[in-house]
Amino acid sequence: MKNPRIYGKLPFTVIVVHGGPGAGGEMAPVARELASGWGVLEPIQTAASIEGQIEELKAVLERNGNIPITLVGFSWGAWLSFLFASNYPALVKKLILIGSGPFEEKYATKIQETRLSRLIEADRAEVKSLFEILINPAAKDKSSAFARFGELFSKADAFEPIKNQPDKSEMDFQVDIFQSVWKEAAELRKRGQLLKLGKQIKCPVVAIHGDYDPHPAEGVQKPLSAIFKNFRFILLKNCGHKPWIERQAMDKFYSILKQEIS
């Protein structure tokens, strides 16, 4: 898989940052849509630590990007972009967070419960069996299990998707990266350090969130409103975790995103 993927023409002023961690390539549809107006970079995160992923992002930006850059981060990528901007505030022109996870632990307690409640019984049983594979050190082919795990939760995360399945040919699922980085990230939030680090960010911050996203909107809006003066929160109606796959929200999402980048 080419890394980073490149869309549009010079200068490259926008970087899209995928989620997971370990779901490389899922921002390809967004990058293609933006490429008609901007040069866009889509890095695939390969490091198994938060610090490593931040430095990977910095290397891509410095090698290919037009500094300062606009960072568009999705899900875990929203957190990674947030952490990058806190480490290197001079390199970021604007921070756009899509479907971000909540920034304080108290808002995260019912995410899994919400997701499971939206699945049929057979899917819930499959989630349980996949989880057993993922936590078993001796299990093989964990990447396939991780990819299927993501498919099931994507079904729970969506309100009215245009298509249910991601294009697997564009994606590179890395379960080892997920397990290592997410453990570190969850601890950062639990200790209150995640939000604290945001106080070092100097650029404008915009959060775009679906009202059907199992990650509670107030877990993004309230904490970030408390630490940023230049912050906007945009809630999309009838929209799940990935706005670009939502039949009722996709057009509005892209219109807002392009306006914010402009």
C-alpha positions as YAML, in Angstrom:
chain: A
units: angstrom
residues:
- id: 1
  name: MET
  ca: [0.00, 0.00, 0.00]
- id: 2
  name: LYS
  ca: [1.39, 3.37, -1.02]
- id: 3
  name: ASN
  ca: [2.14, 5.57, 1.96]
- id: 4
  name: PRO
  ca: [1.15, 8.34, 1.97]
- id: 5
  name: ARG
  ca: [-1.52, 8.24, -0.71]
- id: 6
  name: ILE
  ca: [-1.61, 11.45, -2.71]
- id: 7
  name: TYR
  ca: [-4.69, 13.13, -4.21]
- id: 8
  name: GLY
  ca: [-5.01, 16.26, -6.29]
- id: 9
  name: LYS
  ca: [-2.16, 18.59, -7.12]
- id: 10
  name: LEU
  ca: [0.49, 20.63, -5.34]
- id: 11
  name: PRO
  ca: [0.50, 22.27, -2.89]
- id: 12
  name: PHE
  ca: [-0.67, 19.63, -0.43]
- id: 13
  name: THR
  ca: [-2.54, 21.67, 2.15]
- id: 14
  name: VAL
  ca: [-4.81, 19.02, 3.70]
- id: 15
  name: ILE
  ca: [-3.99, 15.79, 5.52]
- id: 16
  name: VAL
  ca: [-6.75, 13.26, 6.29]
- id: 17
  name: VAL
  ca: [-6.02, 10.98, 9.26]
- id: 18
  name: HIS
  ca: [-7.69, 7.57, 9.56]
- id: 19
  name: GLY
  ca: [-9.12, 5.93, 12.63]
- id: 20
  name: GLY
  ca: [-8.80, 2.54, 14.25]
- id: 21
  name: PRO
  ca: [-6.06, 2.74, 15.37]
- id: 22
  name: GLY
  ca: [-4.97, 0.35, 12.66]
- id: 23
  name: ALA
  ca: [-7.69, 1.00, 10.05]
- id: 24
  name: GLY
  ca: [-5.39, 2.42, 7.40]
- id: 25
  name: GLY
  ca: [-7.04, 3.64, 4.21]
- id: 26
  name: GLU
  ca: [-10.57, 4.32, 5.44]
- id: 27
  name: MET
  ca: [-10.34, 8.04, 4.64]
- id: 28
  name: ALA
  ca: [-9.82, 7.42, 0.91]
- id: 29
  name: PRO
  ca: [-13.40, 8.44, -0.07]
- id: 30
  name: VAL
  ca: [-13.02, 11.75, 1.79]
- id: 31
  name: ALA
  ca: [-9.61, 12.40, 0.27]
- id: 32
  name: ARG
  ca: [-10.96, 11.80, -3.24]
- id: 33
  name: GLU
  ca: [-13.88, 14.17, -2.68]
- id: 34
  name: LEU
  ca: [-11.58, 16.93, -1.43]
- id: 35
  name: ALA
  ca: [-9.01, 16.45, -4.21]
- id: 36
  name: SER
  ca: [-10.98, 18.55, -6.69]
- id: 37
  name: GLY
  ca: [-10.21, 21.63, -4.61]
- id: 38
  name: TRP
  ca: [-7.04, 20.86, -2.67]
- id: 39
  name: GLY
  ca: [-3.93, 18.75, -2.67]
- id: 40
  name: VAL
  ca: [-4.60, 16.02, -0.11]
- id: 41
  name: LEU
  ca: [-2.33, 13.55, 1.68]
- id: 42
  name: GLU
  ca: [-3.65, 10.34, 3.24]
- id: 43
  name: PRO
  ca: [-0.95, 8.81, 5.47]
- id: 44
  name: ILE
  ca: [-1.26, 5.21, 6.69]
- id: 45
  name: GLN
  ca: [-0.21, 5.03, 10.33]
- id: 46
  name: THR
  ca: [2.18, 2.11, 10.96]
- id: 47
  name: ALA
  ca: [3.75, 2.89, 14.35]
- id: 48
  name: ALA
  ca: [2.58, 0.94, 17.41]
- id: 49
  name: SER
  ca: [2.69, 3.86, 19.84]
- id: 50
  name: ILE
  ca: [1.10, 7.30, 20.10]
- id: 51
  name: GLU
  ca: [4.48, 9.01, 20.00]
- id: 52
  name: GLY
  ca: [5.45, 6.95, 16.97]
- id: 53
  name: GLN
  ca: [2.28, 7.87, 15.10]
- id: 54
  name: ILE
  ca: [2.73, 11.55, 15.92]
- id: 55
  name: GLU
  ca: [6.27, 11.47, 14.54]
- id: 56
  name: GLU
  ca: [5.10, 9.55, 11.44]
- id: 57
  name: LEU
  ca: [2.56, 12.27, 10.80]
- id: 58
  name: LYS
  ca: [5.20, 14.95, 11.28]
- id: 59
  name: ALA
  ca: [7.51, 13.24, 8.77]
- id: 60
  name: VAL
  ca: [4.74, 13.08, 6.14]
- id: 61
  name: LEU
  ca: [3.86, 16.72, 6.72]
- id: 62
  name: GLU
  ca: [7.43, 17.97, 6.54]
- id: 63
  name: ARG
  ca: [8.29, 15.86, 3.50]
- id: 64
  name: ASN
  ca: [5.18, 16.49, 1.42]
- id: 65
  name: GLY
  ca: [2.92, 19.08, 3.04]
- id: 66
  name: ASN
  ca: [2.48, 22.82, 2.73]
- id: 67
  name: ILE
  ca: [3.08, 24.06, 6.28]
- id: 68
  name: PRO
  ca: [0.99, 25.02, 8.20]
- id: 69
  name: ILE
  ca: [-1.44, 22.26, 7.25]
- id: 70
  name: THR
  ca: [-5.15, 21.60, 7.77]
- id: 71
  name: LEU
  ca: [-5.59, 18.33, 9.65]
- id: 72
  name: VAL
  ca: [-8.83, 16.39, 9.15]
- id: 73
  name: GLY
  ca: [-8.96, 13.52, 11.63]
- id: 74
  name: PHE
  ca: [-11.63, 10.82, 11.92]
- id: 75
  name: SER
  ca: [-12.41, 8.82, 15.09]
- id: 76
  name: TRP
  ca: [-9.02, 7.77, 16.52]
- id: 77
  name: GLY
  ca: [-7.52, 10.00, 13.84]
- id: 78
  name: ALA
  ca: [-9.31, 12.95, 15.47]
- id: 79
  name: TRP
  ca: [-7.48, 12.22, 18.71]
- id: 80
  name: LEU
  ca: [-4.19, 11.71, 16.87]
- id: 81
  name: SER
  ca: [-4.61, 15.02, 15.05]
- id: 82
  name: PHE
  ca: [-5.48, 16.66, 18.37]
- id: 83
  name: LEU
  ca: [-2.34, 15.25, 19.98]
- id: 84
  name: PHE
  ca: [-0.21, 16.23, 16.98]
- id: 85
  name: ALA
  ca: [-1.48, 19.80, 17.11]
- id: 86
  name: SER
  ca: [-0.70, 19.94, 20.82]
- id: 87
  name: ASN
  ca: [2.86, 18.73, 20.19]
- id: 88
  name: TYR
  ca: [3.50, 20.87, 17.09]
- id: 89
  name: PRO
  ca: [1.08, 23.82, 17.20]
- id: 90
  name: ALA
  ca: [3.07, 25.86, 14.66]
- id: 91
  name: LEU
  ca: [2.60, 23.17, 12.00]
- id: 92
  name: VAL
  ca: [-1.22, 23.15, 12.06]
- id: 93
  name: LYS
  ca: [-3.37, 25.82, 10.44]
- id: 94
  name: LYS
  ca: [-6.72, 24.28, 11.39]
- id: 95
  name: LEU
  ca: [-7.94, 21.16, 13.16]
- id: 96
  name: ILE
  ca: [-11.12, 19.42, 11.98]
- id: 97
  name: LEU
  ca: [-12.32, 16.51, 14.12]
- id: 98
  name: ILE
  ca: [-14.87, 14.09, 12.62]
- id: 99
  name: GLY
  ca: [-16.68, 11.52, 14.76]
- id: 100
  name: SER
  ca: [-14.21, 11.96, 17.57]
- id: 101
  name: GLY
  ca: [-14.25, 9.79, 20.65]
- id: 102
  name: PRO
  ca: [-15.21, 11.59, 23.87]
- id: 103
  name: PHE
  ca: [-12.40, 13.48, 25.57]
- id: 104
  name: GLU
  ca: [-13.34, 12.55, 29.14]
- id: 105
  name: GLU
  ca: [-13.81, 9.08, 30.59]
- id: 106
  name: LYS
  ca: [-17.26, 9.74, 32.04]
- id: 107
  name: TYR
  ca: [-18.75, 10.10, 28.56]
- id: 108
  name: ALA
  ca: [-17.34, 6.80, 27.29]
- id: 109
  name: THR
  ca: [-19.04, 4.32, 29.58]
- id: 110
  name: LYS
  ca: [-22.01, 3.41, 27.36]
- id: 111
  name: ILE
  ca: [-20.46, 3.39, 23.87]
- id: 112
  name: GLN
  ca: [-20.08, -0.39, 23.73]
- id: 113
  name: GLU
  ca: [-23.54, -0.93, 25.23]
- id: 114
  name: THR
  ca: [-25.10, 1.36, 22.62]
- id: 115
  name: ARG
  ca: [-23.37, -0.41, 19.77]
- id: 116
  name: LEU
  ca: [-24.37, -3.89, 20.93]
- id: 117
  name: SER
  ca: [-27.98, -2.81, 21.47]
- id: 118
  name: ARG
  ca: [-28.21, -1.88, 17.78]
- id: 119
  name: LEU
  ca: [-27.09, -5.31, 16.55]
- id: 120
  name: ILE
  ca: [-29.22, -8.41, 16.08]
- id: 121
  name: GLU
  ca: [-28.57, -11.36, 18.37]
- id: 122
  name: ALA
  ca: [-26.46, -13.26, 15.82]
- id: 123
  name: ASP
  ca: [-24.21, -10.25, 15.29]
- id: 124
  name: ARG
  ca: [-23.81, -9.76, 19.04]
- id: 125
  name: ALA
  ca: [-22.76, -13.39, 19.37]
- id: 126
  name: GLU
  ca: [-20.24, -12.94, 16.56]
- id: 127
  name: VAL
  ca: [-18.83, -9.82, 18.23]
- id: 128
  name: LYS
  ca: [-18.29, -11.86, 21.41]
- id: 129
  name: SER
  ca: [-16.48, -14.66, 19.53]
- id: 130
  name: LEU
  ca: [-14.33, -12.18, 17.62]
- id: 131
  name: PHE
  ca: [-13.39, -10.44, 20.85]
- id: 132
  name: GLU
  ca: [-12.23, -13.78, 22.27]
- id: 133
  name: ILE
  ca: [-9.96, -14.20, 19.23]
- id: 134
  name: LEU
  ca: [-8.53, -10.71, 19.56]
- id: 135
  name: ILE
  ca: [-7.61, -11.12, 23.24]
- id: 136
  name: ASN
  ca: [-6.14, -14.61, 22.77]
- id: 137
  name: PRO
  ca: [-2.33, -14.32, 22.44]
- id: 138
  name: ALA
  ca: [-2.17, -17.66, 20.60]
- id: 139
  name: ALA
  ca: [-4.88, -16.87, 18.04]
- id: 140
  name: LYS
  ca: [-3.90, -16.59, 14.39]
- id: 141
  name: ASP
  ca: [-5.22, -14.32, 11.62]
- id: 142
  name: LYS
  ca: [-6.25, -11.61, 14.06]
- id: 143
  name: SER
  ca: [-6.29, -9.01, 11.29]
- id: 144
  name: SER
  ca: [-9.23, -10.75, 9.61]
- id: 145
  name: ALA
  ca: [-11.04, -10.92, 12.94]
- id: 146
  name: PHE
  ca: [-10.29, -7.24, 13.53]
- id: 147
  name: ALA
  ca: [-11.62, -6.34, 10.08]
- id: 148
  name: ARG
  ca: [-14.85, -8.27, 10.69]
- id: 149
  name: PHE
  ca: [-15.16, -6.71, 14.15]
- id: 150
  name: GLY
  ca: [-14.95, -3.32, 12.46]
- id: 151
  name: GLU
  ca: [-17.62, -4.28, 9.90]
- id: 152
  name: LEU
  ca: [-20.08, -5.26, 12.62]
- id: 153
  name: PHE
  ca: [-19.53, -2.10, 14.62]
- id: 154
  name: SER
  ca: [-19.75, -0.02, 11.45]
- id: 155
  name: LYS
  ca: [-23.22, -1.49, 10.99]
- id: 156
  name: ALA
  ca: [-24.14, -0.41, 14.51]
- id: 157
  name: ASP
  ca: [-22.57, 3.02, 14.01]
- id: 158
  name: ALA
  ca: [-24.50, 3.96, 10.86]
- id: 159
  name: PHE
  ca: [-27.93, 5.61, 10.66]
- id: 160
  name: GLU
  ca: [-28.79, 5.08, 6.97]
- id: 161
  name: PRO
  ca: [-25.64, 4.09, 5.11]
- id: 162
  name: ILE
  ca: [-25.34, 4.31, 1.35]
- id: 163
  name: LYS
  ca: [-23.29, 1.15, 1.55]
- id: 164
  name: ASN
  ca: [-22.69, -1.06, 4.56]
- id: 165
  name: GLN
  ca: [-19.29, -2.46, 3.73]
- id: 166
  name: PRO
  ca: [-16.02, -0.57, 3.29]
- id: 167
  name: ASP
  ca: [-13.95, -1.22, 0.18]
- id: 168
  name: LYS
  ca: [-11.49, -3.69, 1.67]
- id: 169
  name: SER
  ca: [-9.09, -3.25, -1.24]
- id: 170
  name: GLU
  ca: [-8.42, 0.27, 0.01]
- id: 171
  name: MET
  ca: [-7.87, -0.67, 3.63]
- id: 172
  name: ASP
  ca: [-5.10, -2.25, 5.67]
- id: 173
  name: PHE
  ca: [-6.28, -3.60, 9.04]
- id: 174
  name: GLN
  ca: [-3.54, -3.92, 11.67]
- id: 175
  name: VAL
  ca: [-4.80, -5.41, 14.93]
- id: 176
  name: ASP
  ca: [-1.42, -5.18, 16.68]
- id: 177
  name: ILE
  ca: [-1.41, -1.42, 16.13]
- id: 178
  name: PHE
  ca: [-4.96, -1.17, 17.47]
- id: 179
  name: GLN
  ca: [-4.24, -3.12, 20.63]
- id: 180
  name: SER
  ca: [-1.03, -1.27, 21.43]
- id: 181
  name: VAL
  ca: [-2.07, 2.29, 20.58]
- id: 182
  name: TRP
  ca: [-5.62, 2.13, 21.91]
- id: 183
  name: LYS
  ca: [-4.45, 0.84, 25.30]
- id: 184
  name: GLU
  ca: [-2.13, 3.83, 25.55]
- id: 185
  name: ALA
  ca: [-4.78, 6.29, 24.33]
- id: 186
  name: ALA
  ca: [-7.48, 5.02, 26.70]
- id: 187
  name: GLU
  ca: [-5.10, 5.44, 29.63]
- id: 188
  name: LEU
  ca: [-4.29, 8.98, 28.50]
- id: 189
  name: ARG
  ca: [-8.00, 9.86, 28.60]
- id: 190
  name: LYS
  ca: [-8.57, 8.06, 31.90]
- id: 191
  name: ARG
  ca: [-5.83, 10.13, 33.58]
- id: 192
  name: GLY
  ca: [-7.24, 13.38, 32.17]
- id: 193
  name: GLN
  ca: [-4.08, 14.00, 30.17]
- id: 194
  name: LEU
  ca: [-5.75, 13.89, 26.76]
- id: 195
  name: LEU
  ca: [-7.86, 16.98, 27.35]
- id: 196
  name: LYS
  ca: [-5.07, 18.73, 29.27]
- id: 197
  name: LEU
  ca: [-2.73, 18.44, 26.29]
- id: 198
  name: GLY
  ca: [-5.28, 20.26, 24.13]
- id: 199
  name: LYS
  ca: [-4.52, 23.50, 25.97]
- id: 200
  name: GLN
  ca: [-1.32, 23.71, 23.92]
- id: 201
  name: ILE
  ca: [-3.25, 23.88, 20.60]
- id: 202
  name: LYS
  ca: [-3.21, 27.36, 19.04]
- id: 203
  name: CYS
  ca: [-5.22, 26.95, 15.82]
- id: 204
  name: PRO
  ca: [-9.00, 27.04, 15.25]
- id: 205
  name: VAL
  ca: [-10.72, 23.74, 16.07]
- id: 206
  name: VAL
  ca: [-13.94, 22.43, 14.49]
- id: 207
  name: ALA
  ca: [-15.74, 19.22, 15.48]
- id: 208
  name: ILE
  ca: [-18.27, 17.58, 13.15]
- id: 209
  name: HIS
  ca: [-20.38, 14.88, 14.76]
- id: 210
  name: GLY
  ca: [-23.40, 12.75, 13.88]
- id: 211
  name: ASP
  ca: [-26.40, 12.75, 16.20]
- id: 212
  name: TYR
  ca: [-26.61, 8.94, 15.85]
- id: 213
  name: ASP
  ca: [-22.91, 8.35, 16.56]
- id: 214
  name: PRO
  ca: [-22.60, 6.03, 19.59]
- id: 215
  name: HIS
  ca: [-19.72, 8.22, 20.73]
- id: 216
  name: PRO
  ca: [-21.76, 10.85, 22.62]
- id: 217
  name: ALA
  ca: [-21.66, 14.32, 21.10]
- id: 218
  name: GLU
  ca: [-21.57, 16.00, 24.50]
- id: 219
  name: GLY
  ca: [-18.33, 14.15, 25.24]
- id: 220
  name: VAL
  ca: [-16.72, 16.19, 22.48]
- id: 221
  name: GLN
  ca: [-18.64, 19.46, 22.65]
- id: 222
  name: LYS
  ca: [-18.52, 20.13, 26.39]
- id: 223
  name: PRO
  ca: [-14.85, 19.33, 27.12]
- id: 224
  name: LEU
  ca: [-13.53, 21.16, 24.05]
- id: 225
  name: SER
  ca: [-15.76, 24.19, 24.59]
- id: 226
  name: ALA
  ca: [-14.20, 24.50, 28.03]
- id: 227
  name: ILE
  ca: [-10.59, 24.68, 26.79]
- id: 228
  name: PHE
  ca: [-10.82, 26.43, 23.39]
- id: 229
  name: LYS
  ca: [-11.92, 29.96, 22.62]
- id: 230
  name: ASN
  ca: [-11.82, 29.37, 18.86]
- id: 231
  name: PHE
  ca: [-13.99, 26.23, 18.71]
- id: 232
  name: ARG
  ca: [-17.07, 25.29, 16.70]
- id: 233
  name: PHE
  ca: [-19.21, 22.19, 17.14]
- id: 234
  name: ILE
  ca: [-21.45, 21.05, 14.29]
- id: 235
  name: LEU
  ca: [-24.02, 18.32, 14.87]
- id: 236
  name: LEU
  ca: [-25.34, 16.52, 11.77]
- id: 237
  name: LYS
  ca: [-28.91, 15.21, 11.90]
- id: 238
  name: ASN
  ca: [-29.65, 11.57, 11.00]
- id: 239
  name: CYS
  ca: [-25.94, 10.81, 10.85]
- id: 240
  name: GLY
  ca: [-23.83, 8.07, 12.37]
- id: 241
  name: HIS
  ca: [-20.12, 7.74, 13.00]
- id: 242
  name: LYS
  ca: [-18.97, 8.11, 9.36]
- id: 243
  name: PRO
  ca: [-20.78, 11.08, 7.78]
- id: 244
  name: TRP
  ca: [-19.49, 10.34, 4.27]
- id: 245
  name: ILE
  ca: [-21.45, 7.07, 4.04]
- id: 246
  name: GLU
  ca: [-24.74, 8.52, 5.34]
- id: 247
  name: ARG
  ca: [-27.53, 8.92, 2.79]
- id: 248
  name: GLN
  ca: [-29.20, 11.81, 4.65]
- id: 249
  name: ALA
  ca: [-26.07, 13.60, 5.84]
- id: 250
  name: MET
  ca: [-23.32, 13.07, 3.26]
- id: 251
  name: ASP
  ca: [-24.01, 16.13, 1.10]
- id: 252
  name: LYS
  ca: [-24.29, 18.46, 4.07]
- id: 253
  name: PHE
  ca: [-21.15, 16.94, 5.60]
- id: 254
  name: TYR
  ca: [-19.05, 17.57, 2.50]
- id: 255
  name: SER
  ca: [-20.45, 21.07, 2.12]
- id: 256
  name: ILE
  ca: [-19.49, 21.92, 5.71]
- id: 257
  name: LEU
  ca: [-16.10, 20.24, 5.45]
- id: 258
  name: LYS
  ca: [-15.16, 22.11, 2.27]
- id: 259
  name: GLN
  ca: [-16.33, 25.40, 3.73]
- id: 260
  name: GLU
  ca: [-14.23, 24.84, 6.86]
- id: 261
  name: ILE
  ca: [-11.13, 23.99, 4.84]
- id: 262
  name: SER
  ca: [-11.63, 27.07, 2.67]
...
